[in-house]
Amino acid sequence: MEGMAVNEGLGLGATIRAWRERLSPSEVGLPSGRSRRATGLRREELAERAGMSVDYVVRLEQGRSTAPSAQVVASLARALRLSSAEREHLYRMSGLVPPNHEPIPDHLPPGVHRVLNRLGEVAVAVFAADWQLIWWNPGWAALLGDPSAKPPELRNFARERFPIGSGDDVRIASWPVLVPDGDNSDLAVVSDLRRATGRYPHDPRLADLIRQLTAGNATFARLWASGTVAAHREDRKTVRHPVVGPVDVDCDVLTDGDSELKIVILTAATGSSDAARLRQAMAAHSGSAPTPAF
C-alpha cells in the first residue's frame, strides 16, 4: 500500500495538483482572503485560467483522464505558470513531444570536450542531431582522413552517405566505417534523422537537409517513406585504411539526452592486430596539424 501511494504521487494527476496547490492566488491576481481553505488555486480557478471545464480538471487530477491534447497541455502550462523544464515534463507525462522552437545546437560542453580529449588511443567524433560533424580528435582524422579538408557545410555524415543525385545502386567510400553497405545500416541513419525532426521540428538546417536528400537521393527517399523512427547506437565496421590496411573496429554511438549530440567512438580490441594497425595509423598521422574544435 505504501508503494502504491508513492506511485500515485508520481502520476500526471498528482503532479498537476501539486503545481496547482503551490500557486498562490495573489500570483495570478486573485484575492487571497482568510476564508479560503485551498492552499493554492482552486480547481475552478485553474479551469477558468486554462479555458476548460472544472469537470475535466477533476478528471485529470483523479487520473480518469491521462492523455490530454497538446492544446490542453499548453493551456495548463500557461495557467500554472510552469518553468521550461516543468512544461517539458508535463508534455512528456501526457505522452506528447514537447514543442521545440530552438535550433539544433552545435555547442560541445567544455566538460565533455575535456573527457573526450583524455580518451587516448581511440577515434572519436561528435555530431549534432542532424549528423553535422562538429568535433573530432586526431585518432578520427588518422583513421578516416582529416575532415578539415572539406568546408564545414559539407561535413555532414547523412549528406556523405546519401549523395545528392544518386540512385539506389550508389555507395560512396567516404566515412565507410560509420555505415557499411547494407539497407539496415542505411535505415538506422535515416530513422535517426526522423527522430531528430521530432526533437527539432522547426530547425531550418535539418528541414533543408531532409528536403535535399529526399529530392536528390533515391535510396534516402525510399527509406524515409518507411516512417521508421530509431536511434543509431552500435555496430562493427571495417576501415580500409590506405596505409595500414583494413582495421576492424567497434562503433559505439553515445547520445546526449538534452541536445541530441552523438558521440561516435571507434575502438579496436585490446591486444589485437587491429589495435596495432590503429596505433600505426595514428602514428603516421601524428605529424599533421592539430584538429580544430568548432
C-alpha positions as CSV (number, residue, x, y, z in Angstrom):
1,M,0.0,0.0,0.0
2,E,2.8,2.4,0.8
3,G,4.4,1.7,-2.6
4,M,1.1,2.3,-4.3
5,A,0.8,5.7,-2.6
6,V,4.2,6.7,-3.8
7,N,3.4,5.7,-7.3
8,E,0.1,7.6,-7.3
9,G,2.0,10.7,-6.1
10,L,4.2,10.5,-9.2
11,G,1.4,10.4,-11.8
12,L,0.1,13.1,-14.1
13,G,-2.9,14.0,-11.9
14,A,-0.9,14.3,-8.7
15,T,1.7,16.4,-10.5
16,I,-0.9,18.8,-11.8
17,R,-2.5,19.0,-8.4
18,A,0.9,19.8,-6.7
19,W,1.5,22.6,-9.2
20,R,-2.0,24.0,-8.7
21,E,-1.6,23.9,-4.9
22,R,1.7,25.7,-4.9
23,L,0.4,28.6,-7.0
24,S,-0.9,31.3,-4.6
25,P,-4.0,33.3,-5.7
26,S,-2.0,36.6,-5.4
27,E,0.5,35.4,-8.0
28,V,-2.3,35.4,-10.6
29,G,-4.1,38.5,-9.4
30,L,-6.8,36.8,-7.3
31,P,-7.8,37.8,-3.7
32,S,-6.4,35.5,-1.0
33,G,-8.8,36.1,1.9
34,R,-8.8,34.2,5.2
35,S,-11.9,32.3,4.2
36,R,-10.0,30.3,1.6
37,R,-9.4,26.7,2.6
38,A,-7.4,25.8,-0.5
39,T,-3.6,26.2,-0.1
40,G,-3.2,27.3,-3.7
41,L,-5.6,27.8,-6.6
42,R,-9.0,26.1,-6.5
43,R,-9.8,23.7,-9.3
44,E,-12.4,26.2,-10.5
45,E,-9.8,28.9,-10.8
46,L,-7.4,26.7,-12.7
47,A,-10.1,25.7,-15.0
48,E,-11.1,29.3,-15.7
49,R,-7.5,30.3,-16.3
50,A,-6.8,27.3,-18.6
51,G,-10.1,27.7,-20.5
52,M,-11.5,24.3,-19.7
53,S,-14.3,22.7,-17.6
54,V,-13.9,22.1,-13.9
55,D,-15.0,18.5,-14.6
56,Y,-12.1,18.0,-16.9
57,V,-9.6,19.3,-14.3
58,V,-11.1,16.9,-11.8
59,R,-10.8,14.0,-14.1
60,L,-7.1,14.9,-14.8
61,E,-6.2,15.2,-11.2
62,Q,-8.1,12.0,-10.3
63,G,-6.3,10.0,-13.1
64,R,-9.5,9.4,-15.0
65,S,-8.1,11.3,-18.0
66,T,-4.5,10.6,-18.7
67,A,-3.9,11.7,-22.3
68,P,-4.7,15.4,-22.7
69,S,-4.2,17.0,-26.1
70,A,-1.3,19.3,-26.9
71,Q,-3.6,22.3,-26.8
72,V,-4.8,21.3,-23.3
73,V,-1.3,20.8,-22.0
74,A,-0.2,24.2,-23.4
75,S,-3.1,25.9,-21.7
76,L,-2.3,24.1,-18.4
77,A,1.3,25.1,-18.6
78,R,0.4,28.8,-19.1
79,A,-2.2,28.7,-16.3
80,L,0.1,27.0,-13.9
81,R,3.0,29.3,-14.8
82,L,5.4,26.4,-15.3
83,S,9.1,26.8,-15.9
84,S,10.5,25.5,-19.2
85,A,11.7,22.2,-17.5
86,E,8.3,21.7,-15.9
87,R,6.4,22.4,-19.1
88,E,8.5,19.8,-20.9
89,H,7.9,17.4,-18.1
90,L,4.1,17.9,-18.4
91,Y,4.2,17.2,-22.1
92,R,6.2,14.0,-21.7
93,M,3.9,12.8,-18.8
94,S,1.0,13.4,-21.2
95,G,2.6,11.2,-23.8
96,L,3.4,14.1,-26.1
97,V,6.6,15.5,-27.6
98,P,7.4,19.0,-26.1
99,P,7.3,21.7,-28.8
100,N,10.8,22.9,-29.5
101,H,11.5,26.1,-31.5
102,E,15.2,26.1,-30.7
103,P,17.8,25.3,-33.5
104,I,19.9,22.2,-33.4
105,P,22.9,23.1,-31.0
106,D,26.4,22.7,-32.3
107,H,28.0,23.5,-28.9
108,L,30.2,20.9,-27.3
109,P,30.2,21.5,-23.5
110,P,33.7,22.1,-22.1
111,G,33.5,19.2,-19.6
112,V,32.6,16.8,-22.4
113,H,35.4,18.2,-24.5
114,R,37.9,17.6,-21.7
115,V,36.7,14.0,-21.3
116,L,36.9,13.3,-25.0
117,N,40.5,14.7,-25.2
118,R,41.5,12.2,-22.5
119,L,40.3,9.0,-24.2
120,G,43.7,8.2,-25.6
121,E,44.1,5.7,-28.5
122,V,40.6,5.8,-29.8
123,A,39.0,7.6,-32.7
124,V,36.2,10.0,-31.6
125,A,33.9,12.4,-33.4
126,V,30.9,14.4,-32.2
127,F,27.9,15.0,-34.5
128,A,24.9,17.3,-34.0
129,A,21.4,15.9,-34.1
130,D,21.3,16.2,-37.9
131,W,24.6,14.3,-38.2
132,Q,26.6,17.5,-38.8
133,L,30.2,16.9,-37.8
134,I,31.2,19.4,-35.1
135,W,34.3,18.0,-33.5
136,W,36.9,15.2,-34.0
137,N,40.1,14.1,-32.4
138,P,43.4,13.2,-34.1
139,G,42.6,9.5,-33.9
140,W,39.5,10.1,-36.0
141,A,41.5,12.1,-38.6
142,A,44.2,9.4,-38.6
143,L,41.7,6.6,-39.3
144,L,39.2,8.2,-41.6
145,G,41.0,11.2,-43.1
146,D,41.1,14.8,-41.8
147,P,37.6,16.4,-42.2
148,S,39.1,19.9,-42.2
149,A,39.8,19.3,-45.9
150,K,36.1,19.9,-46.5
151,P,34.2,23.1,-45.9
152,P,32.1,23.0,-42.7
153,E,28.8,22.9,-44.6
154,L,29.7,19.6,-46.3
155,R,30.8,17.8,-43.1
156,N,27.5,16.0,-42.7
157,F,27.5,12.3,-42.5
158,A,24.0,11.8,-43.8
159,R,24.9,14.0,-46.8
160,E,28.0,11.9,-47.4
161,R,26.1,8.7,-47.0
162,F,23.3,9.7,-49.4
163,P,24.9,11.9,-52.1
164,I,22.6,14.2,-54.0
165,G,21.8,12.9,-57.5
166,S,22.5,9.3,-56.7
167,G,20.3,6.2,-57.1
168,D,19.8,3.0,-55.1
169,D,22.8,1.3,-56.5
170,V,25.3,4.1,-55.5
171,R,27.6,3.5,-52.5
172,I,30.3,6.0,-51.5
173,A,33.7,5.5,-50.0
174,S,33.6,8.5,-47.6
175,W,33.4,7.6,-43.9
176,P,32.9,3.8,-44.7
177,V,33.5,3.0,-41.0
178,L,30.2,4.5,-39.8
179,V,27.8,2.9,-42.2
180,P,28.8,-0.1,-44.2
181,D,26.9,-1.3,-47.4
182,G,23.5,-2.6,-46.4
183,D,20.0,-1.4,-46.1
184,N,19.7,-1.9,-42.4
185,S,22.6,0.5,-41.7
186,D,21.2,3.0,-44.1
187,L,17.8,2.8,-42.4
188,A,19.5,3.4,-39.0
189,V,20.7,6.7,-40.2
190,V,17.5,7.7,-41.9
191,S,15.3,6.8,-39.0
192,D,17.7,8.6,-36.6
193,L,17.2,11.8,-38.7
194,R,13.4,11.3,-38.5
195,R,13.8,11.1,-34.7
196,A,15.7,14.4,-34.9
197,T,12.7,16.1,-36.7
198,G,10.6,15.3,-33.7
199,R,13.1,16.8,-31.3
200,Y,13.8,19.9,-33.5
201,P,10.7,20.3,-35.7
202,H,11.5,24.0,-36.5
203,D,15.2,23.7,-37.3
204,P,15.8,25.2,-40.8
205,R,19.1,23.3,-41.3
206,L,17.5,20.0,-40.6
207,A,14.5,20.7,-42.8
208,D,16.7,21.8,-45.7
209,L,18.8,18.6,-45.3
210,I,15.8,16.3,-45.4
211,R,14.3,18.2,-48.3
212,Q,17.5,17.9,-50.4
213,L,18.1,14.3,-49.6
214,T,14.5,13.3,-50.3
215,A,14.6,15.0,-53.6
216,G,18.1,14.1,-54.6
217,N,18.8,10.6,-53.4
218,A,16.5,7.6,-54.3
219,T,17.8,5.4,-51.5
220,F,17.1,8.1,-48.9
221,A,13.7,8.9,-50.3
222,R,12.7,5.2,-50.3
223,L,13.8,4.7,-46.7
224,W,12.4,8.0,-45.5
225,A,9.0,6.9,-46.8
226,S,9.0,3.9,-44.5
227,G,8.5,6.3,-41.5
228,T,10.8,4.3,-39.2
229,V,12.0,6.1,-36.1
230,A,15.1,4.8,-34.2
231,A,18.5,5.8,-33.0
232,H,21.9,4.7,-34.3
233,R,23.7,3.0,-31.3
234,E,26.4,0.4,-32.1
235,D,27.9,-1.7,-34.9
236,R,31.1,-3.3,-36.0
237,K,32.9,-1.8,-39.0
238,T,35.9,-2.3,-41.2
239,V,38.0,0.6,-42.2
240,R,40.0,0.2,-45.4
241,H,43.0,2.4,-44.4
242,P,45.3,3.4,-47.3
243,V,48.5,3.0,-45.3
244,V,48.0,0.2,-42.7
245,G,45.3,-1.8,-44.5
246,P,41.9,-3.0,-43.1
247,V,41.1,-2.2,-39.5
248,D,38.1,-3.8,-37.7
249,V,36.6,-1.6,-35.1
250,D,33.6,-1.4,-32.8
251,C,31.5,1.6,-33.4
252,D,29.5,2.9,-30.4
253,V,27.2,6.0,-30.5
254,L,26.5,7.8,-27.3
255,T,23.8,10.4,-27.3
256,D,23.5,13.4,-25.1
257,G,19.9,13.5,-23.8
258,D,19.4,17.2,-23.9
259,S,20.9,18.3,-27.1
260,E,21.0,15.0,-29.0
261,L,24.7,15.3,-29.6
262,K,26.1,12.0,-31.0
263,I,29.5,10.9,-29.7
264,V,30.8,8.3,-32.0
265,I,33.7,6.2,-30.6
266,L,35.7,3.7,-32.7
267,T,37.8,1.2,-30.8
268,A,39.8,-2.0,-31.6
269,A,40.0,-5.0,-29.2
270,T,42.9,-4.7,-26.8
271,G,46.0,-6.6,-27.9
272,S,44.6,-7.4,-31.3
273,S,46.2,-6.9,-34.7
274,D,43.5,-4.3,-35.4
275,A,44.6,-2.3,-32.3
276,A,48.2,-2.4,-33.6
277,R,47.1,-1.1,-37.0
278,L,45.1,1.6,-35.4
279,R,48.2,2.8,-33.4
280,Q,50.2,2.7,-36.7
281,A,47.6,4.9,-38.4
282,M,47.7,7.4,-35.6
283,A,51.5,7.4,-35.6
284,A,51.5,8.1,-39.3
285,H,49.1,11.0,-38.7
286,S,50.9,12.5,-35.7
287,G,52.9,15.0,-37.7
288,S,49.8,16.6,-39.2
289,A,48.3,19.9,-38.0
290,P,46.2,19.9,-34.8
291,T,42.4,19.2,-35.2
292,P,40.2,22.3,-34.8
293,A,37.3,22.3,-32.4
294,F,34.5,24.4,-33.9
